[in-house]
Amino acid sequence: MAKGSGGKMLYFVLYVVLITELMIVITERDELEEEEHKIRDKMLKSIAESYKAPLILAAVPKSLDFNVGSQDSKEATVVLSAIGLVSDEEKTNVEFTVGVKGSPTPSGWPGELKSTSADTNKTYYVLNDNGTGKFIAKLTSEGDFKFVAQCKVKRSVPDYLTERLKEELMHMIGDLKEGVSNQEEFTIRAKRQGGVKQAAGALVD
């Protein structure tokens, strides 16, 4: 075999090896992209199902005993957990409302309360702490007080998604309607405890 032919054969073999390696890389890339698409579609489907689920509100505790005038605990707190919020925007914008159910009403009750994102010095208020409501009551009167809470939110998709992913997600969800939770009832039993109690005495002859 001529010397020049041997050199050409070497280049040909290297060329075939290079093409083979390139085909392997392209195949692996395509397989990886296909797997990424499957993961993305599964993720979007899971998020879409979350938007279709009902918004549920739970009060913890459902029944609370509060000692009026206690130096240790000057306010009663009931946590309102909103189950079903998906995006950070929903957690920021969800609105909690609390009203008195029936009678009696506690002293100084202002009427139906709506949540705020900032702390307040009012006697009764509701905080929205990143999607969790906190009902605060600085009770000064005794009684079994029954309340009812609810939350609502304008549904919105996560802002961190790209515009293309948002469009795909919206296609899966359909119309985004306002989410309104169930009405959740809870009770605060306010009593004055402690202090001096006078015991009855008996005379003995």
C-alpha positions as CSV (number, residue, x, y, z in Angstrom):
1,M,0.0,0.0,0.0
2,A,1.3,3.4,-0.9
3,K,2.4,5.8,1.9
4,G,-0.2,8.3,0.9
5,S,-3.0,5.7,1.0
6,G,-2.2,4.8,4.6
7,G,-2.5,8.4,5.7
8,K,-5.8,8.8,3.9
9,M,-7.1,5.6,5.6
10,L,-6.1,7.0,9.0
11,Y,-8.0,10.2,8.4
12,F,-11.0,8.2,7.2
13,V,-11.0,6.1,10.4
14,L,-10.7,9.3,12.6
15,Y,-13.6,10.8,10.6
16,V,-15.8,7.7,11.2
17,V,-14.9,7.8,14.9
18,L,-15.7,11.5,15.1
19,I,-19.1,11.1,13.3
20,T,-19.9,8.1,15.6
21,E,-19.2,10.2,18.7
22,L,-21.2,13.1,17.3
23,M,-24.2,10.8,16.7
24,I,-23.9,9.4,20.3
25,V,-23.9,13.0,21.7
26,I,-26.9,14.0,19.5
27,T,-28.8,10.9,20.6
28,E,-28.1,11.4,24.3
29,R,-29.1,15.1,23.9
30,D,-32.4,14.1,22.3
31,E,-33.1,11.5,25.0
32,L,-32.4,14.1,27.7
33,E,-34.6,16.7,26.1
34,E,-37.4,14.1,25.8
35,E,-37.0,13.3,29.4
36,E,-37.0,17.0,30.4
37,H,-40.3,17.5,28.4
38,K,-41.9,14.6,30.2
39,I,-40.9,16.1,33.6
40,R,-42.1,19.5,32.6
41,D,-45.4,18.2,31.4
42,K,-45.9,16.2,34.5
43,M,-45.0,19.3,36.7
44,L,-47.5,21.5,34.8
45,K,-50.2,18.9,35.0
46,S,-49.7,18.6,38.8
47,I,-49.9,22.4,39.2
48,A,-53.0,22.6,37.0
49,E,-54.7,20.0,39.2
50,S,-53.9,22.0,42.3
51,Y,-55.8,25.0,40.8
52,K,-58.8,22.8,40.2
53,A,-58.9,21.6,43.8
54,P,-61.2,23.4,46.2
55,L,-59.9,26.1,48.6
56,I,-60.2,24.8,52.1
57,L,-60.0,26.9,55.3
58,A,-59.2,25.3,58.7
59,A,-59.2,27.0,62.1
60,V,-56.7,25.9,64.7
61,P,-57.8,25.5,67.4
62,K,-61.6,25.1,66.8
63,S,-62.2,25.8,70.5
64,L,-60.0,28.0,72.6
65,D,-60.2,28.7,76.3
66,F,-59.0,32.2,77.2
67,N,-58.2,33.7,80.6
68,V,-59.5,37.3,80.6
69,G,-57.1,39.6,82.5
70,S,-54.2,37.2,82.5
71,Q,-50.8,38.8,82.6
72,D,-49.2,35.8,80.7
73,S,-51.6,35.8,77.7
74,K,-53.1,39.2,76.8
75,E,-54.6,38.1,73.5
76,A,-56.3,35.1,72.0
77,T,-55.0,33.8,68.7
78,V,-56.6,31.4,66.2
79,V,-54.7,30.4,63.1
80,L,-56.6,30.2,59.8
81,S,-54.9,27.8,57.5
82,A,-55.8,28.2,53.8
83,I,-55.2,24.9,52.0
84,G,-55.1,25.1,48.2
85,L,-53.1,28.3,47.6
86,V,-50.6,27.6,44.8
87,S,-48.6,30.6,43.8
88,D,-46.7,33.1,46.0
89,E,-49.0,35.8,44.5
90,E,-52.0,34.0,45.9
91,K,-50.4,33.7,49.4
92,T,-49.8,37.4,49.4
93,N,-53.2,38.5,48.1
94,V,-55.5,36.0,49.8
95,E,-58.1,37.9,51.9
96,F,-59.4,36.5,55.2
97,T,-62.7,37.6,56.8
98,V,-63.9,36.9,60.3
99,G,-67.4,37.7,61.7
100,V,-69.4,36.8,64.8
101,K,-71.8,34.0,64.4
102,G,-75.0,34.6,66.4
103,S,-74.7,36.2,69.8
104,P,-73.3,37.3,72.2
105,T,-70.7,39.6,70.6
106,P,-67.5,40.4,72.6
107,S,-67.0,43.9,74.0
108,G,-65.8,46.4,71.4
109,W,-66.5,44.1,68.4
110,P,-66.2,46.4,65.3
111,G,-68.1,44.1,62.9
112,E,-66.8,41.9,60.1
113,L,-63.0,42.0,59.9
114,K,-60.8,41.8,56.8
115,S,-57.2,40.7,56.9
116,T,-54.2,43.1,56.7
117,S,-50.6,42.3,55.9
118,A,-49.3,44.6,58.7
119,D,-49.5,44.3,62.5
120,T,-52.0,46.6,64.2
121,N,-52.8,47.8,67.7
122,K,-56.5,47.3,67.3
123,T,-58.5,45.2,69.8
124,Y,-59.5,42.7,67.0
125,Y,-57.7,42.1,63.7
126,V,-56.7,39.5,61.2
127,L,-53.2,39.2,59.8
128,N,-52.2,37.6,56.5
129,D,-48.8,36.0,57.1
130,N,-47.8,34.7,53.7
131,G,-51.0,32.8,53.1
132,T,-51.8,31.9,56.7
133,G,-54.4,34.0,58.6
134,K,-54.0,34.9,62.3
135,F,-57.1,36.1,64.1
136,I,-56.1,38.2,67.2
137,A,-58.6,39.1,69.9
138,K,-57.7,41.1,73.0
139,L,-60.8,40.1,74.9
140,T,-61.9,42.0,78.0
141,S,-65.4,40.5,78.5
142,E,-66.4,37.0,79.5
143,G,-68.6,34.7,77.4
144,D,-68.6,31.9,74.8
145,F,-68.0,33.8,71.6
146,K,-68.6,32.0,68.3
147,F,-66.9,33.2,65.1
148,V,-67.0,32.3,61.4
149,A,-64.1,32.7,59.0
150,Q,-63.7,32.5,55.3
151,C,-61.1,33.4,52.7
152,K,-61.1,34.2,49.0
153,V,-58.4,34.9,46.4
154,K,-58.0,35.9,42.8
155,R,-56.3,32.8,41.3
156,S,-53.0,33.6,39.6
157,V,-50.3,31.4,38.1
158,P,-46.7,31.4,39.5
159,D,-44.8,34.4,38.3
160,Y,-41.5,32.5,38.1
161,L,-42.7,30.5,35.1
162,T,-41.7,31.7,31.6
163,E,-44.4,33.1,29.3
164,R,-44.5,29.9,27.3
165,L,-45.0,27.8,30.4
166,K,-47.6,30.1,31.7
167,E,-49.6,29.7,28.4
168,E,-49.3,25.9,28.6
169,L,-50.4,26.0,32.2
170,M,-53.4,28.3,31.5
171,H,-54.4,25.9,28.6
172,M,-54.5,23.0,31.1
173,I,-56.4,25.0,33.8
174,G,-58.9,26.7,31.6
175,D,-60.6,29.8,33.2
176,L,-59.0,31.0,36.4
177,K,-61.9,31.9,38.7
178,E,-61.9,33.5,42.1
179,G,-61.3,30.9,44.8
180,V,-63.7,31.0,47.7
181,S,-63.3,28.7,50.7
182,N,-65.7,27.0,53.0
183,Q,-67.0,28.9,56.1
184,E,-65.1,27.7,59.1
185,E,-66.5,28.2,62.6
186,F,-64.5,28.4,65.8
187,T,-65.3,29.3,69.5
188,I,-63.4,31.3,72.1
189,R,-64.5,30.7,75.7
190,A,-63.4,33.7,77.7
191,K,-63.5,33.5,81.5
192,R,-61.7,35.1,84.5
193,Q,-59.7,32.5,86.3
194,G,-57.5,32.6,89.4
195,G,-57.7,35.3,92.1
196,V,-58.8,34.8,95.7
197,K,-61.6,32.4,96.4
198,Q,-63.2,32.4,99.8
199,A,-63.9,28.9,101.2
200,A,-66.9,28.2,103.3
201,G,-66.2,27.6,107.0
202,A,-67.9,25.5,109.6
203,L,-68.4,26.2,113.3
204,V,-67.5,23.3,115.6
205,D,-68.8,23.2,119.2
